[in-house]
Amino acid sequence: MRGNASGHPDPSAPVLLEAHTADGGALPLWLRFEARTGIFSGLPPAGLRTTIEIILTARDEEGREANLSFTLELGVKDATEPAK
């Protein structure tokens, strides 16, 4: 998923945002990424328990890029799992 956003030291420079899973695949169909604003939204299927590793990449017109990775965890943790 792609789009332009500002976040560059030069506020007039376009920055392309992309989001994908850590293995390079597309995000699940229920998870949307608005590249223009950098906002993720969606409604997962009821009862879904999963962990999704997501990479967010910001790239400027000169090819410089920055990456941020994070884990999205869905579902109720088992009572025996330690709190974080």
GROMACS elastic network, one bead per residue, 0.5 to 0.9 nm:
[ bonds ]
;  ai    aj funct       b0    kb
    1    17     6  0.77944   500
    1    18     6  0.52075   500
    1    19     6  0.57614   500
    1    20     6  0.72502   500
    1    26     6  0.78924   500
    1    27     6  0.85278   500
    1    32     6  0.88156   500
    1    33     6  0.69357   500
    1    34     6  0.80189   500
    1    35     6  0.68164   500
    2    16     6  0.64907   500
    2    17     6  0.54817   500
    2    19     6  0.73504   500
    2    33     6  0.86078   500
    2    34     6  0.81237   500
    2    35     6  0.54265   500
    2    36     6  0.80188   500
    3    15     6  0.80219   500
    3    16     6  0.53247   500
    3    17     6  0.54730   500
    3    18     6  0.70278   500
    3    34     6  0.76174   500
    3    36     6  0.50936   500
    3    37     6  0.85256   500
    3    38     6  0.88226   500
    4    14     6  0.59174   500
    4    15     6  0.52470   500
    4    17     6  0.61427   500
    4    35     6  0.64580   500
    4    36     6  0.51345   500
    4    37     6  0.82582   500
    5     8     6  0.86706   500
    5    13     6  0.88325   500
    5    14     6  0.61364   500
    5    15     6  0.50787   500
    5    16     6  0.61340   500
    5    17     6  0.67055   500
    5    35     6  0.70631   500
    5    36     6  0.50837   500
    5    37     6  0.64515   500
    5    38     6  0.75649   500
    5    58     6  0.86316   500
    6     9     6  0.88560   500
    6    10     6  0.84978   500
    6    11     6  0.60356   500
    6    12     6  0.74065   500
    6    13     6  0.70323   500
    6    14     6  0.60579   500
    6    15     6  0.57097   500
    6    16     6  0.84758   500
    6    36     6  0.84990   500
    6    37     6  0.87245   500
    7    10     6  0.80406   500
    7    11     6  0.67760   500
    7    13     6  0.84937   500
    7    14     6  0.83644   500
    7    15     6  0.68084   500
    7    58     6  0.84369   500
    8    11     6  0.58141   500
    8    12     6  0.80949   500
    8    13     6  0.64561   500
    8    14     6  0.76112   500
    8    15     6  0.66703   500
    8    60     6  0.76124   500
    9    12     6  0.87818   500
    9    13     6  0.80718   500
   10    13     6  0.54193   500
   10    14     6  0.87180   500
   11    14     6  0.78739   500
   13    60     6  0.73440   500
   13    61     6  0.77302   500
   14    59     6  0.86838   500
   14    60     6  0.63213   500
   14    61     6  0.69261   500
   15    58     6  0.62210   500
   15    59     6  0.55006   500
   15    61     6  0.70297   500
   16    35     6  0.76884   500
   16    36     6  0.83432   500
   16    57     6  0.79251   500
   16    58     6  0.55364   500
   16    59     6  0.50970   500
   16    60     6  0.62188   500
   16    61     6  0.81196   500
   17    34     6  0.89860   500
   17    35     6  0.54242   500
   17    36     6  0.74737   500
   17    38     6  0.72460   500
   17    56     6  0.70513   500
   17    57     6  0.56236   500
   17    59     6  0.65712   500
   18    33     6  0.84319   500
   18    35     6  0.65219   500
   18    38     6  0.88384   500
   18    55     6  0.81301   500
   18    56     6  0.57391   500
   18    57     6  0.51703   500
   18    58     6  0.66253   500
   18    59     6  0.84260   500
   19    26     6  0.80412   500
   19    27     6  0.75429   500
   19    33     6  0.69773   500
   19    35     6  0.79463   500
   19    54     6  0.68959   500
   19    55     6  0.57138   500
   19    57     6  0.64036   500
   20    23     6  0.79369   500
   20    24     6  0.57931   500
   20    25     6  0.57898   500
   20    26     6  0.52458   500
   20    27     6  0.55574   500
   20    53     6  0.85941   500
   20    54     6  0.57833   500
   20    55     6  0.55729   500
   20    56     6  0.68321   500
   20    57     6  0.86810   500
   21    24     6  0.52878   500
   21    25     6  0.52052   500
   21    26     6  0.61276   500
   21    27     6  0.59586   500
   21    28     6  0.87969   500
   21    52     6  0.69852   500
   21    53     6  0.56302   500
   21    55     6  0.59057   500
   21    56     6  0.87647   500
   22    25     6  0.72723   500
   22    52     6  0.81453   500
   22    53     6  0.53193   500
   22    54     6  0.53866   500
   22    55     6  0.57039   500
   22    69     6  0.78990   500
   23    26     6  0.89585   500
   23    53     6  0.83077   500
   23    54     6  0.87849   500
   24    55     6  0.84410   500
   25    28     6  0.89764   500
   26    29     6  0.82797   500
   27    30     6  0.81297   500
   27    31     6  0.62413   500
   27    32     6  0.74402   500
   27    33     6  0.83933   500
   27    52     6  0.87128   500
   27    54     6  0.80929   500
   28    31     6  0.54248   500
   28    32     6  0.80321   500
   28    44     6  0.89685   500
   29    32     6  0.72952   500
   29    42     6  0.87808   500
   30    41     6  0.84203   500
   30    42     6  0.54300   500
   30    43     6  0.58727   500
   30    44     6  0.57353   500
   30    45     6  0.77570   500
   31    40     6  0.69877   500
   31    41     6  0.58911   500
   31    43     6  0.69250   500
   31    44     6  0.72680   500
   32    39     6  0.82300   500
   32    40     6  0.55774   500
   32    41     6  0.52377   500
   32    42     6  0.57609   500
   33    36     6  0.88806   500
   33    37     6  0.86620   500
   33    38     6  0.68053   500
   33    39     6  0.57842   500
   33    41     6  0.64969   500
   33    42     6  0.86766   500
   34    37     6  0.56748   500
   34    38     6  0.55105   500
   34    39     6  0.52489   500
   34    40     6  0.63206   500
   34    41     6  0.81526   500
   35    39     6  0.70660   500
   35    40     6  0.86893   500
   36    39     6  0.81565   500
   37    40     6  0.89810   500
   43    46     6  0.85646   500
   44    47     6  0.83152   500
   44    48     6  0.67124   500
   44    74     6  0.84191   500
   45    48     6  0.56478   500
   47    74     6  0.88014   500
   47    75     6  0.67274   500
   47    76     6  0.86812   500
   48    74     6  0.66280   500
   48    75     6  0.60039   500
   49    73     6  0.76316   500
   49    74     6  0.51444   500
   49    76     6  0.74093   500
   49    77     6  0.89572   500
   50    72     6  0.81496   500
   50    73     6  0.60149   500
   50    74     6  0.53148   500
   50    75     6  0.68075   500
   51    71     6  0.66417   500
   51    72     6  0.56592   500
   51    74     6  0.63256   500
   51    75     6  0.89095   500
   52    70     6  0.83947   500
   52    71     6  0.56269   500
   52    72     6  0.51135   500
   52    73     6  0.65423   500
   52    74     6  0.84879   500
   53    69     6  0.71274   500
   53    70     6  0.59283   500
   53    72     6  0.64132   500
   53    73     6  0.87801   500
   54    68     6  0.82643   500
   54    69     6  0.55855   500
   54    70     6  0.54450   500
   54    71     6  0.60850   500
   54    72     6  0.73772   500
   55    67     6  0.66484   500
   55    68     6  0.57281   500
   55    70     6  0.66635   500
   55    71     6  0.88994   500
   56    66     6  0.83270   500
   56    67     6  0.56234   500
   56    68     6  0.51268   500
   56    69     6  0.61873   500
   56    70     6  0.83569   500
   57    65     6  0.67262   500
   57    66     6  0.57563   500
   57    68     6  0.64937   500
   57    69     6  0.86825   500
   58    64     6  0.82978   500
   58    65     6  0.54166   500
   58    66     6  0.53232   500
   58    67     6  0.64765   500
   58    68     6  0.86332   500
   59    62     6  0.80154   500
   59    63     6  0.59977   500
   59    64     6  0.55815   500
   59    66     6  0.66474   500
   59    67     6  0.88287   500
   60    63     6  0.54699   500
   60    64     6  0.55844   500
   60    65     6  0.65231   500
   61    64     6  0.74965   500
   62    65     6  0.89078   500
   74    77     6  0.87615   500
   76    79     6  0.88430   500
   77    80     6  0.81651   500
   77    81     6  0.65240   500
   77    82     6  0.89935   500
   78    81     6  0.54313   500
   78    82     6  0.88211   500
   79    82     6  0.79201   500
